[in-house]
């Protein structure tokens, strides 16, 4: 199944699953225990602010956020009412989540001294765990939080928040917010959009950790992610309004970086999937085109856009792509130049040379599945040259140096033995 069809199926499943979660949660809300109004709820919008902070915090790290929220809610609820708590408050659920988090921390602690070839597969595995946790949280946690906000707002005493006397009730923005909060078919999609954009931005840290070859960079990115979680949690503890402001800023940043984050997340998913599963393409797979990511901006199309390299009806090499993977297909016009295919340690790549003897410029990063098919791809698309990538050339040069040094040492020992004889 190709990427566009997979994304369409995933979006359809997400829609039906979220709709089912919404209906189930709405039915359970009817029979739920009346909400106990806390003194802090007497301030307008406190429950809404807390809900925004919860969604943002869980979006930054779904597994940690859902597990922490489940454990906190479980211990804050009276024992005779715990059986009515949501699914994520079950000790088996948040206990399993905490165990997985402990394994990840142990991996990061012990992996700091391990070579990249040992640690990177575990980083890619954690990358997919974050995707799975986000999918579960988006359909099983976010709708429940949105419904809990609406239920709390409805049950809060109207006299405590008397907007009529202040004149705020006649403001259009206040009316729109009030309508959205009390309408699940509006509040839940908005909450899910906020969750997705924040998760996409934070998920890029996991992608960068998986792609980075340096342990010190991995540690810095991990600390940055924990710092964001601490910022949201700490500001919420200071005051719910402060937590909401910080969360709204993060949501706005996520909206601005949504396209960049989506492309980087897709890049990490496909590259990591080929690496973990050790995928190998065959010659027959080349008939449908070669998939890769743009290594530079071309014709206004941003870097790391997923493209398909194939021949057009006239037999000329061309690049095509689908914006957001589901929109109509578009083509990229490549300038006439020499094509050079470069072999890589993990994946091949395509480069262009404007003139003979001019330096090559990277154009396309191919997926790791196309390793060992460089000659076939070059012949199929008319590449003028096949060269080794920079890292591969360095490794070959190091190997050649070691061979020469060992050979020189061996010859020296043999010559001394012959002189002594």
VEXDREN-2710 file (C-alpha; in Angstrom, 1 decimal):
% VEXDREN-2710
k/r/px/py/pz
1/UNK/0.0/0.0/0.0
2/UNK/1.5/3.4/-1.0
3/UNK/1.7/6.4/1.3
4/UNK/-1.3/8.4/-0.1
5/UNK/-3.7/5.4/0.2
6/UNK/-2.4/4.6/3.7
7/UNK/-3.0/8.2/4.8
8/UNK/-6.5/8.2/3.4
9/UNK/-7.3/5.0/5.2
10/UNK/-5.7/6.2/8.4
11/UNK/-7.7/9.5/8.3
12/UNK/-10.9/7.6/7.7
13/UNK/-10.2/5.2/10.6
14/UNK/-9.3/8.2/12.8
15/UNK/-12.6/9.9/12.0
16/UNK/-14.8/6.9/12.8
17/UNK/-12.8/6.1/15.9
18/UNK/-13.1/9.6/17.2
19/UNK/-16.8/9.7/16.4
20/UNK/-17.3/6.4/18.3
21/UNK/-15.3/7.7/21.3
22/UNK/-17.4/10.9/21.3
23/UNK/-20.7/9.0/21.3
24/UNK/-19.5/6.6/23.9
25/UNK/-18.2/9.3/26.1
26/UNK/-21.4/11.3/25.7
27/UNK/-23.5/8.4/26.8
28/UNK/-21.3/7.7/29.8
29/UNK/-21.4/11.3/30.8
30/UNK/-25.2/11.1/31.3
31/UNK/-24.8/8.5/34.0
32/UNK/-21.7/9.8/35.6
33/UNK/-21.4/11.1/39.1
34/UNK/-22.1/14.8/39.4
35/UNK/-19.1/16.9/39.1
36/UNK/-17.8/18.2/42.4
37/UNK/-17.2/22.0/42.0
38/UNK/-13.9/23.1/43.4
39/UNK/-13.4/26.6/44.7
40/UNK/-11.1/27.4/41.8
41/UNK/-14.0/26.7/39.4
42/UNK/-15.7/29.8/40.7
43/UNK/-13.3/31.8/38.5
44/UNK/-14.5/32.0/34.8
45/UNK/-12.7/29.7/32.4
46/UNK/-10.6/27.8/34.9
47/UNK/-11.7/24.3/33.8
48/UNK/-11.2/25.4/30.2
49/UNK/-7.7/26.6/31.0
50/UNK/-6.9/23.4/32.8
51/UNK/-8.2/21.4/29.9
52/UNK/-6.1/23.3/27.4
53/UNK/-3.0/22.7/29.5
54/UNK/-3.8/18.9/29.8
55/UNK/-4.2/18.5/26.1
56/UNK/-1.0/20.4/25.4
57/UNK/1.0/18.5/27.9
58/UNK/-0.1/15.2/26.7
59/UNK/0.6/16.2/23.1
60/UNK/4.2/16.9/23.9
61/UNK/4.7/13.4/25.2
62/UNK/1.6/11.2/24.8
63/UNK/2.8/8.2/26.8
64/UNK/4.1/10.2/29.7
65/UNK/1.2/12.6/29.7
66/UNK/-1.6/10.0/29.6
67/UNK/0.2/7.8/32.2
68/UNK/0.8/10.7/34.6
69/UNK/-2.8/12.0/34.2
70/UNK/-4.2/8.5/34.8
71/UNK/-2.1/7.9/37.9
72/UNK/-2.9/11.4/39.3
73/UNK/-6.6/11.1/38.7
74/UNK/-6.7/7.5/40.1
75/UNK/-5.1/8.6/43.4
76/UNK/-7.1/11.8/43.7
77/UNK/-10.4/9.9/43.4
78/UNK/-12.2/8.2/46.2
79/UNK/-11.8/4.4/46.2
80/UNK/-15.6/3.8/45.8
81/UNK/-15.7/5.9/42.7
82/UNK/-12.6/4.7/40.9
83/UNK/-14.5/2.1/38.9
84/UNK/-16.2/5.0/37.0
85/UNK/-12.9/6.6/35.9
86/UNK/-11.9/6.6/32.2
87/UNK/-9.8/3.8/30.7
88/UNK/-6.5/5.6/31.1
89/UNK/-7.0/5.8/34.9
90/UNK/-6.8/2.0/35.2
91/UNK/-3.7/1.0/37.1
92/UNK/-2.9/-1.6/34.4
93/UNK/-2.9/1.1/31.8
94/UNK/-0.9/3.8/33.5
95/UNK/1.3/1.2/35.2
96/UNK/2.3/-0.3/31.8
97/UNK/2.9/3.2/30.5
98/UNK/5.2/4.0/33.4
99/UNK/7.1/0.7/32.8
100/UNK/7.6/1.6/29.2
101/UNK/8.9/5.1/30.2
102/UNK/11.3/3.5/32.6
103/UNK/12.6/1.3/29.8
104/UNK/13.1/4.3/27.6
105/UNK/15.0/6.2/30.3
106/UNK/17.2/3.1/30.9
107/UNK/17.8/3.0/27.1
108/UNK/18.9/6.6/27.1
109/UNK/21.1/6.2/30.2
110/UNK/22.9/3.1/29.0
111/UNK/22.8/4.0/25.4
112/UNK/24.9/7.2/26.0
113/UNK/28.0/5.0/26.1
114/UNK/26.9/2.6/23.4
115/UNK/27.9/3.0/19.7
116/UNK/25.2/4.5/17.4
117/UNK/24.7/1.2/15.5
118/UNK/23.4/-0.2/18.8
119/UNK/21.4/2.8/20.1
120/UNK/19.8/4.1/16.9
121/UNK/17.5/1.1/16.3
122/UNK/16.1/1.6/19.8
123/UNK/15.7/5.4/19.0
124/UNK/13.7/4.5/15.9
125/UNK/11.6/2.0/17.9
126/UNK/10.8/4.8/20.4
127/UNK/9.9/7.0/17.4
128/UNK/7.2/4.6/16.3
129/UNK/6.1/4.2/20.0
130/UNK/5.5/7.9/20.1
131/UNK/3.3/7.7/17.0
132/UNK/1.2/4.9/18.4
133/UNK/0.8/6.6/21.7
134/UNK/-0.3/9.8/19.9
135/UNK/-2.9/7.9/17.9
136/UNK/-4.3/6.3/21.1
137/UNK/-4.3/9.6/23.0
138/UNK/-6.0/11.5/20.1
139/UNK/-9.0/9.2/19.9
140/UNK/-9.2/8.0/23.6
141/UNK/-8.0/10.9/25.7
142/UNK/-8.6/14.2/23.9
143/UNK/-12.4/13.7/23.3
144/UNK/-12.8/12.8/27.0
145/UNK/-11.1/16.0/28.1
146/UNK/-13.2/18.1/25.8
147/UNK/-16.4/16.5/27.2
148/UNK/-15.2/16.9/30.8
149/UNK/-14.7/20.6/30.2
150/UNK/-18.2/21.0/28.8
151/UNK/-19.7/19.0/31.6
152/UNK/-17.8/21.0/34.3
153/UNK/-18.8/24.3/32.7
154/UNK/-22.5/23.2/32.6
155/UNK/-22.5/22.1/36.2
156/UNK/-20.7/25.1/37.6
157/UNK/-23.0/27.5/39.4
158/UNK/-24.3/30.3/37.1
159/UNK/-24.2/32.8/39.9
160/UNK/-20.5/32.3/40.4
161/UNK/-19.8/33.5/36.9
162/UNK/-22.3/36.3/36.3
163/UNK/-21.3/37.5/32.9
164/UNK/-24.5/39.4/32.4
165/UNK/-23.7/42.0/34.9
166/UNK/-20.2/42.6/33.5
167/UNK/-21.4/43.0/29.9
168/UNK/-19.1/40.2/28.6
169/UNK/-22.1/38.0/27.7
170/UNK/-22.9/40.3/24.8
171/UNK/-19.5/40.2/23.3
172/UNK/-19.4/38.1/20.1
173/UNK/-16.1/36.4/21.0
174/UNK/-17.5/35.3/24.4
175/UNK/-20.6/33.9/22.8
176/UNK/-18.6/32.0/20.2
177/UNK/-16.3/30.5/22.9
178/UNK/-19.2/29.6/25.1
179/UNK/-21.0/27.9/22.2
180/UNK/-17.8/26.0/21.2
181/UNK/-17.1/24.8/24.7
182/UNK/-20.6/23.5/25.2
183/UNK/-20.9/21.9/21.7
184/UNK/-18.9/18.6/21.6
185/UNK/-19.1/18.5/17.8
186/UNK/-17.2/21.8/17.8
187/UNK/-15.0/21.5/20.9
188/UNK/-13.7/18.0/20.2
189/UNK/-12.4/18.7/16.6
190/UNK/-10.8/21.9/17.8
191/UNK/-9.2/20.1/20.7
192/UNK/-7.9/17.3/18.3
193/UNK/-6.4/19.9/15.9
194/UNK/-4.6/21.6/18.8
195/UNK/-3.3/18.2/20.0
196/UNK/-2.1/17.2/16.5
197/UNK/-0.2/20.4/15.8
198/UNK/1.6/20.4/19.2
199/UNK/2.4/16.7/18.8
200/UNK/3.8/17.2/15.3
201/UNK/6.2/19.9/16.6
202/UNK/7.3/17.9/19.6
203/UNK/7.5/14.7/17.6
204/UNK/10.2/16.3/15.4
205/UNK/12.5/16.2/18.5
206/UNK/12.1/12.4/18.4
207/UNK/12.9/12.4/14.7
208/UNK/16.0/14.5/15.2
209/UNK/17.1/12.2/18.1
210/UNK/16.7/9.1/15.9
211/UNK/18.7/10.8/13.0
212/UNK/21.4/12.4/15.1
213/UNK/24.7/10.4/15.3
214/UNK/25.9/12.3/18.4
215/UNK/24.9/11.3/21.9
216/UNK/25.3/14.8/23.3
217/UNK/22.7/16.1/20.8
218/UNK/20.3/13.3/21.8
219/UNK/20.6/14.3/25.5
220/UNK/20.1/17.9/24.7
221/UNK/16.9/17.2/22.7
222/UNK/15.6/15.0/25.4
223/UNK/16.1/17.7/28.0
224/UNK/14.4/20.2/25.7
225/UNK/11.3/18.0/25.5
226/UNK/11.2/17.5/29.3
227/UNK/11.7/21.2/29.7
228/UNK/8.5/21.9/27.6
229/UNK/6.5/19.5/29.7
230/UNK/7.9/21.1/32.9
231/UNK/7.0/24.6/31.5
232/UNK/3.4/23.6/30.9
233/UNK/3.0/21.8/34.2
234/UNK/4.8/24.4/36.2
235/UNK/2.8/27.3/34.8
236/UNK/-0.4/25.5/35.4
237/UNK/0.5/24.9/39.0
238/UNK/1.2/28.6/39.4
239/UNK/-2.2/29.5/37.9
240/UNK/-4.5/27.8/35.4
241/UNK/-4.6/31.0/33.3
242/UNK/-0.8/31.0/33.1
243/UNK/-0.8/27.4/31.9
244/UNK/-3.4/28.2/29.3
245/UNK/-1.4/31.2/28.0
246/UNK/1.8/29.0/27.7
247/UNK/-0.3/26.2/26.0
248/UNK/-1.9/28.7/23.5
249/UNK/1.6/30.0/22.6
250/UNK/2.8/26.4/22.0
251/UNK/-0.3/25.7/19.9
252/UNK/0.3/28.8/17.8
253/UNK/3.9/27.8/17.2
254/UNK/2.7/24.3/16.3
255/UNK/0.3/25.8/13.7
256/UNK/3.1/27.9/12.2
257/UNK/5.4/24.9/12.0
258/UNK/2.8/22.3/11.0
259/UNK/4.0/21.9/7.4
260/UNK/7.7/21.6/8.3
261/UNK/6.9/19.3/11.2
262/UNK/4.7/17.0/9.1
263/UNK/7.4/16.6/6.4
264/UNK/10.1/15.9/8.9
265/UNK/7.9/13.4/10.8
266/UNK/7.1/11.6/7.5
267/UNK/10.8/11.6/6.6
268/UNK/11.6/9.9/9.9
269/UNK/8.8/7.4/9.7
270/UNK/9.7/6.1/6.2
271/UNK/13.4/6.2/6.7
272/UNK/13.1/4.6/10.1
273/UNK/10.7/2.0/8.8
274/UNK/13.1/0.9/6.1
275/UNK/16.0/0.8/8.5
276/UNK/14.2/-1.2/11.2
277/UNK/12.4/-3.6/8.9
278/UNK/15.5/-3.9/6.6
279/UNK/13.3/-3.4/3.6
280/UNK/14.8/-4.3/0.2
281/UNK/13.2/-3.1/-3.1
282/UNK/13.4/-5.3/-6.2
283/UNK/13.8/-4.4/-9.8
284/UNK/10.1/-4.9/-10.3
285/UNK/9.4/-2.2/-7.7
286/UNK/11.1/0.4/-9.9
287/UNK/8.4/0.1/-12.5
288/UNK/6.1/2.2/-10.2
289/UNK/8.8/4.8/-9.6
290/UNK/11.5/5.5/-7.0
291/UNK/10.4/7.3/-3.8
292/UNK/12.5/9.8/-1.9
293/UNK/12.6/13.2/-0.3
294/UNK/13.7/16.5/-1.8
295/UNK/17.2/17.5/-0.5
296/UNK/16.7/21.1/-1.5
297/UNK/14.0/23.5/-2.5
298/UNK/12.9/23.1/-6.1
299/UNK/10.3/25.1/-8.0
300/UNK/8.9/26.4/-4.7
301/UNK/8.5/22.9/-3.2
302/UNK/10.0/22.8/0.3
303/UNK/12.8/20.5/1.5
304/UNK/11.9/16.9/2.6
305/UNK/8.7/16.7/0.5
306/UNK/8.0/13.1/-0.4
307/UNK/8.3/12.8/-4.2
308/UNK/8.2/10.0/-6.8
309/UNK/11.0/9.8/-9.3
310/UNK/9.7/8.2/-12.5
311/UNK/9.7/8.6/-16.3
312/UNK/7.0/10.7/-18.0
313/UNK/5.0/9.4/-21.0
314/UNK/7.9/10.7/-23.2
315/UNK/10.5/8.7/-21.3
316/UNK/12.1/11.7/-19.5
317/UNK/12.9/11.6/-15.8
318/UNK/10.4/13.6/-13.7
319/UNK/9.5/14.2/-10.1
320/UNK/5.9/14.2/-8.9
321/UNK/4.4/14.8/-5.4
322/UNK/1.0/15.2/-3.6
323/UNK/0.7/18.2/-1.2
324/UNK/-0.1/16.7/2.3
325/UNK/-0.1/13.3/0.5
326/UNK/-3.8/13.5/-0.4
327/UNK/-4.2/16.5/-2.6
328/UNK/-4.0/16.3/-6.4
329/UNK/-0.6/15.3/-7.9
330/UNK/1.8/17.9/-9.1
331/UNK/5.0/17.8/-11.1
332/UNK/8.4/19.4/-10.5
333/UNK/10.2/20.6/-13.5
334/UNK/13.9/19.8/-13.1
335/UNK/16.5/21.9/-15.0
336/UNK/18.4/20.1/-17.8
337/UNK/21.6/18.9/-16.2
338/UNK/23.7/15.8/-15.6
339/UNK/22.3/13.4/-13.1
340/UNK/24.7/11.7/-10.7
341/UNK/23.7/8.8/-8.4
342/UNK/25.6/8.6/-5.2
343/UNK/25.9/5.5/-3.1
344/UNK/25.5/6.0/0.6
345/UNK/26.2/4.1/3.8
346/UNK/22.5/3.9/4.7
347/UNK/20.7/5.1/1.5
348/UNK/21.5/6.3/-2.0
349/UNK/20.9/9.9/-3.2
350/UNK/20.5/11.8/-6.5
351/UNK/22.5/14.9/-7.4
352/UNK/22.7/17.2/-10.3
353/UNK/25.7/18.8/-12.0
354/UNK/25.0/21.9/-14.0
355/UNK/28.1/21.7/-16.2
356/UNK/30.9/19.2/-16.8
357/UNK/33.5/19.2/-14.0
358/UNK/31.2/21.4/-11.9
359/UNK/30.5/20.3/-8.3
360/UNK/27.4/18.2/-7.8
361/UNK/24.4/19.5/-5.9
362/UNK/22.1/17.1/-3.9
363/UNK/18.6/16.9/-5.2
364/UNK/16.9/13.8/-3.9
365/UNK/17.3/11.5/-0.8
366/UNK/16.2/8.0/-1.8
367/UNK/14.8/5.6/0.8
368/UNK/17.2/3.0/2.3
369/UNK/15.2/0.2/0.5
370/UNK/17.0/1.1/-2.8
371/UNK/20.4/0.2/-1.6
372/UNK/22.3/-2.2/-3.9
373/UNK/20.1/-1.1/-6.8
374/UNK/22.1/1.9/-7.7
375/UNK/23.3/0.5/-11.1
376/UNK/19.8/-0.5/-12.1
377/UNK/18.3/2.9/-11.1
378/UNK/21.1/4.8/-12.9
379/UNK/20.6/2.8/-16.1
380/UNK/16.8/3.2/-15.9
381/UNK/16.8/7.0/-15.5
382/UNK/19.9/7.8/-17.5
383/UNK/22.3/8.9/-14.8
384/UNK/25.7/9.8/-16.3
385/UNK/27.8/8.7/-13.3
386/UNK/27.7/6.7/-10.1
387/UNK/29.9/7.9/-7.2
388/UNK/30.3/7.2/-3.5
389/UNK/28.8/9.5/-1.0
390/UNK/31.0/11.6/1.4
391/UNK/30.6/9.3/4.4
392/UNK/31.1/6.1/2.3
393/UNK/34.2/7.6/0.7
394/UNK/35.6/8.4/4.1
395/UNK/35.0/4.9/5.4
396/UNK/36.6/3.4/2.3
397/UNK/39.6/5.7/2.7
398/UNK/39.9/4.7/6.4
399/UNK/39.7/1.0/5.4
400/UNK/42.3/1.5/2.7
401/UNK/44.6/3.3/5.2
402/UNK/44.3/0.4/7.7
403/UNK/45.0/-2.2/5.0
404/UNK/48.1/-0.3/3.9
405/UNK/49.4/0.2/7.4
406/UNK/48.9/-3.5/8.2
407/UNK/50.5/-4.5/5.0
408/UNK/53.5/-2.3/5.6
409/UNK/53.8/-3.7/9.1
410/UNK/53.6/-7.2/7.8
411/UNK/56.3/-6.5/5.2
412/UNK/58.6/-4.9/7.8
413/UNK/58.3/-8.0/10.1
414/UNK/59.0/-10.4/7.2
415/UNK/62.0/-8.4/6.0
416/UNK/63.5/-8.4/9.5
417/UNK/63.0/-12.1/9.8
418/UNK/64.8/-12.6/6.5
419/UNK/67.7/-10.4/7.7
420/UNK/68.0/-12.4/10.9
421/UNK/67.9/-15.6/9.1
END
